[in-house]
């Protein structure tokens, strides 16, 4: 919990509850499997108390509907999803067993552009792509609270090897830890002089609304960024982003039903006051709770936008 003496920005307070699951997801670096098994059928899929994540996780293909984000990043779903190809000239998708390389078509195109720019501008062989969304978005069984509307994507801070990874490597390989053991700065052996250029390539995309990183990584970006630094205001500290950065697109213009988040505060976000909370003792060395916290509430289908029921019930979108 934050110390009472430190003020939390409004945008952070609004997002904290939905982003806390990144702590577990990033720290655990959960591995996948080369032999994924389908989830067992639900005994009563119409149970109104059933967690919506159980329903969305059982949809292996997107809905045959026009592409559209529905709801908020952490409380919604996606119609008309598209898969990012697992191999591209400047990218490879990791953890194929999760089936989370889906997003809205505009998000897929953006990831392809960012991969090409990282190669051309930073000299990376390419990017390793982590979780995007499920085929129909919605809450996930494990990991993220967001990534529900097809506008989020995780990019590993480990550059892509100059060869095609095997299926086993994609499931077992771990991203490199970028944060120093004391959590106050980046780890010099892991962090390179080109990392900031890769993140800049994403941040300069006009549709990118936020990029989430660990506070130590944001600190390094503030120190190393050269030239036009206006993109730094999009890069915000967030729990659990020690190994990857999270790209979030803004809601498409003119699309009803997509709920935006508040604009980030003005400025680069590089002052001592911007980092005060993140480098406080309460955050760096949290005390264990005196009693176990209650289980996190799992959204039911009735708590999501009404259109998400139609997304679940729509026929499968056939591959092109």
C-alpha positions in Angstrom: 0.0 0.0 0.0 1.2 3.5 -0.7 2.4 5.7 2.3 -0.1 8.3 3.3 2.5 11.1 2.8 2.7 10.5 -0.9 0.1 11.7 -3.3 -1.0 9.3 -6.0 -1.9 10.9 -9.4 -5.6 10.6 -10.4 -4.7 8.5 -13.5 -2.8 6.0 -11.3 -5.5 5.7 -8.7 -8.0 4.8 -11.4 -5.8 2.1 -12.9 -4.1 0.6 -9.9 -6.8 -2.0 -9.1 -6.9 -3.3 -12.7 -3.1 -3.5 -13.1 -2.1 -5.2 -9.9 -2.2 -8.7 -11.5 0.9 -7.7 -13.5 3.0 -8.2 -10.4 2.3 -11.9 -10.3 2.3 -12.4 -14.1 5.7 -10.7 -14.7 7.4 -12.0 -11.6 6.5 -15.6 -12.2 7.5 -15.7 -15.9 5.1 -18.5 -16.4 6.2 -21.1 -18.9 3.9 -22.7 -21.5 3.7 -26.2 -22.9 4.3 -27.8 -26.3 1.2 -30.0 -25.7 -1.6 -27.7 -24.6 -4.8 -29.5 -23.7 -8.3 -28.0 -24.3 -10.2 -26.9 -21.2 -12.8 -29.3 -20.0 -16.5 -28.5 -20.8 -18.3 -26.4 -18.3 -21.0 -28.1 -16.2 -23.3 -25.1 -16.4 -22.1 -22.4 -18.8 -25.3 -20.4 -18.2 -24.6 -20.1 -14.5 -25.0 -16.3 -13.8 -22.3 -16.6 -11.1 -19.7 -18.2 -13.4 -16.6 -16.1 -14.0 -16.6 -14.6 -17.5 -12.9 -15.7 -17.9 -14.1 -19.3 -18.0 -16.3 -18.5 -21.0 -13.8 -16.4 -23.0 -10.9 -18.8 -22.3 -12.9 -21.6 -24.1 -13.2 -19.7 -27.4 -10.3 -20.7 -29.6 -11.3 -18.5 -32.5 -12.5 -14.9 -32.9 -16.1 -13.8 -33.4 -17.3 -13.4 -37.0 -18.2 -9.8 -36.4 -16.8 -6.4 -37.6 -13.7 -5.5 -35.6 -14.5 -3.4 -32.6 -13.3 -2.9 -29.0 -16.1 -3.2 -26.5 -15.9 -1.7 -23.0 -12.8 -0.8 -21.0 -9.3 -2.3 -21.2 -10.0 -4.3 -18.0 -13.7 -4.8 -18.4 -14.7 -5.7 -21.9 -14.3 -7.9 -25.0 -13.3 -7.8 -28.6 -15.3 -8.5 -31.8 -13.6 -9.4 -35.1 -10.2 -10.2 -33.7 -7.1 -11.0 -35.9 -4.1 -13.1 -35.1 -0.6 -11.7 -35.3 1.3 -14.3 -37.4 3.6 -16.2 -35.1 6.6 -15.5 -37.4 7.4 -12.3 -39.2 10.4 -10.7 -40.7 11.1 -8.7 -37.6 9.1 -10.5 -34.9 8.3 -13.8 -33.3 5.4 -14.7 -30.9 6.1 -16.3 -27.6 4.0 -18.7 -25.5 2.0 -20.1 -28.4 0.2 -22.4 -26.1 -1.7 -19.5 -24.5 -3.4 -18.5 -27.8 -3.1 -14.8 -26.9 -1.6 -13.4 -30.1 -5.0 -11.9 -31.1 -6.0 -8.2 -31.2 -7.9 -5.7 -33.3 -6.5 -5.5 -36.9 -5.1 -2.0 -36.1 -3.2 -3.3 -33.1 -1.7 -6.1 -35.3 -0.6 -3.6 -37.9 1.0 -1.4 -35.2 3.0 -4.3 -33.7 4.3 -5.1 -37.2 5.3 -1.5 -37.7 7.0 -1.2 -34.3 8.9 -4.4 -35.0 10.2 -3.0 -38.3 11.1 0.3 -36.7 13.0 -1.4 -33.9 15.0 -3.3 -36.5 15.7 -0.3 -38.7 16.2 2.4 -36.0 17.7 0.4 -33.1 19.4 -2.4 -34.9 17.5 -5.1 -33.2 17.0 -8.4 -35.1 13.4 -8.1 -34.1 11.0 -8.2 -31.2 9.6 -11.0 -29.1 5.9 -10.6 -28.6 4.2 -11.7 -25.4 0.5 -11.6 -24.6 -1.9 -9.6 -26.6 -5.5 -10.7 -26.2 -7.6 -13.9 -26.4 -9.5 -14.5 -29.7 -12.5 -12.7 -28.3 -10.8 -10.6 -25.7 -12.4 -10.7 -22.4 -11.0 -11.6 -19.0 -8.2 -14.2 -18.9 -7.8 -17.2 -16.7 -4.3 -16.2 -15.7 -2.1 -13.1 -15.6 -3.6 -9.9 -16.8 -6.6 -7.8 -15.6 -6.4 -5.8 -18.8 -5.7 -7.0 -22.4 -9.5 -7.5 -22.8 -10.5 -5.3 -25.8 -7.7 -6.0 -28.3 -5.8 -2.7 -27.7 -3.0 -4.0 -25.5 0.3 -5.9 -26.3 3.3 -7.0 -24.3 6.8 -6.7 -25.9 9.7 -8.5 -24.3 12.8 -6.4 -23.6 14.9 -9.3 -24.8 15.8 -8.8 -28.4 14.8 -11.5 -30.8 17.6 -14.0 -31.7 18.8 -14.0 -35.3 17.2 -17.3 -35.9 13.7 -18.8 -35.6 13.0 -20.1 -32.1 11.8 -23.7 -31.7 8.4 -24.3 -30.2 10.0 -25.6 -27.0 12.1 -22.4 -26.7 9.0 -20.2 -27.1 7.3 -22.0 -24.2 10.3 -22.4 -21.9 12.5 -19.4 -22.6 12.4 -16.5 -20.0 12.7 -12.9 -20.8 15.8 -11.2 -19.3 15.4 -9.2 -16.1 16.1 -5.6 -16.7 16.0 -4.2 -13.2 18.8 -4.1 -10.7 18.6 -6.2 -7.6 18.0 -3.2 -5.4 15.1 -2.1 -7.7 16.5 1.5 -8.0 17.8 1.4 -11.5 18.3 -0.9 -14.5 20.8 -3.7 -14.5 23.7 -2.6 -16.7 24.7 -6.0 -18.0 21.1 -6.5 -19.3 20.2 -3.0 -20.4 21.7 -1.8 -23.7 22.1 1.6 -25.3 19.5 0.7 -27.8 16.6 -0.3 -25.5 15.3 3.3 -25.2 15.1 3.5 -29.0 12.9 0.4 -29.2 10.5 1.9 -26.6 10.6 5.3 -28.4 9.6 3.5 -31.7 6.4 2.4 -30.1 5.7 5.6 -28.2 6.0 7.7 -31.3 3.1 5.9 -32.9 0.2 8.3 -32.8 -2.4 5.7 -31.8 -0.3 4.6 -28.8 -1.9 6.0 -25.6 0.4 4.5 -22.9 3.5 2.4 -22.5 3.9 0.8 -19.1 7.4 -0.1 -17.8 9.0 -0.6 -14.4 9.9 2.6 -12.7 13.6 1.8 -12.9 13.3 1.5 -16.7 11.4 4.8 -16.9 14.3 6.3 -14.9 16.8 5.0 -17.5 14.7 6.4 -20.3 14.6 9.8 -18.7 18.4 9.7 -18.4 19.2 8.3 -21.9 16.6 9.7 -24.3 18.1 12.2 -26.8 16.5 14.6 -29.2 12.8 15.0 -29.1 11.7 13.8 -25.7 8.0 14.5 -26.0 7.2 10.8 -26.2 8.3 10.3 -22.6 5.0 11.5 -21.2 3.3 8.4 -22.6 5.7 6.0 -20.8 4.3 5.5 -17.3 5.7 3.4 -14.4 3.7 0.3 -13.4 4.1 -2.7 -11.3 5.4 -5.9 -12.8 7.0 -4.6 -16.0 10.6 -5.7 -15.2 11.0 -7.9 -18.3 8.7 -6.4 -20.9 6.9 -3.2 -21.9 3.2 -2.9 -22.4 1.8 -1.0 -25.4 -1.7 0.3 -25.1 -3.6 1.9 -28.0 -6.2 4.6 -27.5 -9.9 3.9 -28.4 -10.5 4.3 -32.1 -12.1 7.6 -33.1 -15.8 7.4 -33.7 -16.3 4.0 -32.2 -19.1 3.9 -29.6 -18.7 1.6 -26.6 -14.9 1.8 -26.2 -14.2 3.4 -22.8 -10.9 5.5 -22.8 -8.8 6.1 -19.8 -7.8 9.6 -18.6 -5.0 11.3 -20.5 -1.6 11.0 -18.9 -0.4 14.1 -16.9 1.6 16.7 -18.9 5.3 16.7 -18.9 8.0 14.0 -19.3 7.3 12.4 -15.9 11.0 12.5 -15.1 11.1 14.6 -11.9 11.9 13.4 -8.4 8.3 13.8 -7.4 7.2 11.5 -10.3 9.4 8.8 -8.9 8.8 9.4 -5.2 6.1 6.8 -4.8 7.8 4.1 -6.9 11.1 4.3 -5.0 9.6 4.6 -1.6 10.4 2.0 1.0 6.8 0.9 1.1 6.9 -0.1 -2.5 10.5 -1.4 -2.7 10.2 -3.4 0.5 6.5 -4.1 1.1 5.6 -5.6 4.4 3.6 -8.8 4.3 -0.1 -8.4 5.0 -1.2 -9.2 8.5 -3.9 -11.5 7.1 -4.3 -13.0 3.6 -6.1 -10.6 1.2 -9.5 -11.7 0.0 -9.6 -13.3 -3.5 -9.9 -10.9 -6.3 -13.4 -10.5 -7.6 -13.9 -12.3 -10.9 -16.1 -10.5 -13.4 -19.2 -12.3 -14.5 -20.7 -12.0 -18.0 -23.5 -9.8 -16.7 -20.9 -7.3 -15.4 -19.3 -6.9 -18.8 -20.9 -4.7 -21.6 -24.1 -6.3 -22.9 -22.5 -6.7 -26.4 -20.0 -9.2 -25.0 -22.7 -11.8 -24.8 -23.2 -11.4 -28.5 -19.5 -11.7 -29.0 -19.4 -15.0 -27.1 -22.4 -16.4 -29.0 -21.3 -15.3 -32.5 -20.0 -18.0 -35.0 -16.3 -18.5 -35.4 -14.5 -16.2 -37.8 -13.0 -18.5 -40.4 -9.3 -18.1 -41.3 -8.6 -16.1 -44.4 
